[in-house]
Amino acid sequence: MVDRNPRSRLLVAATITRYFPEAVIVEVGDDIADALREAVLAQVVVGIFSNALTARIFASLVRETNERVPILILSDTNCKAEVIEAGATEFLHTDEWLLTGSVLEGLLKEKTVE
């Protein structure tokens, strides 16, 4: 999980562990280089951004690193089209963050079907 705001990471991590109690969540703060290293082995990558440009760049870099990993971008900026085009699998606006667990559940199910 990538985000410079520890409170946001805490809230999203709590939502994820509600759905996946056994989940191992690796928080890398805002260090995108660390995130890319983790993305190689990740089951799913979650990025939390307030800036559409940063979200697009992040999605694109992760996709180049691991073309199969599901990428969920969370943002308070409505940039769904841009991040999906850049390689993200799914997007949630700030108002929808409580859906993070169910969205990840769907992404992981799709991944196992492939």
Residue pairs with C-beta under 8 A, 6 or more apart in sequence:
1 9
1 12
1 13
1 25
1 26
1 27
1 28
1 45
1 46
1 47
1 48
2 28
2 29
2 30
2 31
2 32
2 35
2 45
2 46
2 47
2 48
2 58
3 9
3 12
3 27
3 29
3 30
3 47
3 48
3 49
4 29
4 30
5 48
6 29
8 48
9 27
9 48
11 97
12 46
12 48
12 74
12 97
12 100
13 25
13 27
15 97
15 98
15 100
15 101
16 23
16 25
16 46
16 100
16 101
16 104
17 23
17 25
18 101
19 101
19 102
19 104
19 105
20 101
20 104
20 105
26 38
26 42
28 34
28 35
28 38
32 58
32 61
35 45
35 47
35 58
35 62
36 61
36 62
36 65
38 45
39 45
39 62
39 65
39 66
39 69
40 65
40 66
42 66
42 69
43 69
43 70
43 108
43 111
44 69
44 70
44 71
44 72
44 104
44 107
44 108
44 111
45 62
45 66
45 69
45 70
45 71
45 72
46 71
46 72
46 73
46 74
46 100
46 104
47 55
47 58
47 59
47 62
47 71
47 72
47 73
47 74
47 88
48 73
48 74
48 75
49 55
49 58
49 73
49 74
49 75
49 77
50 75
50 76
50 77
51 77
52 75
52 77
52 79
52 82
52 83
55 73
55 75
55 77
55 79
55 82
55 83
55 86
55 88
56 79
56 82
56 83
56 85
56 86
57 86
58 73
59 71
59 73
59 83
59 86
59 87
59 88
60 86
60 87
62 69
62 71
62 87
63 71
63 86
63 87
63 88
64 87
68 111
68 114
70 89
70 90
70 104
70 107
70 108
70 110
70 111
71 87
71 88
71 89
71 90
72 88
72 89
72 90
72 91
72 92
72 100
72 103
72 104
72 107
73 79
73 83
73 88
73 90
73 91
73 92
74 91
74 92
74 93
74 94
74 97
74 100
75 83
75 91
75 92
75 93
75 94
76 93
76 94
78 93
79 91
80 91
80 93
83 91
84 90
84 91
89 107
90 103
90 107
92 99
92 100
92 103
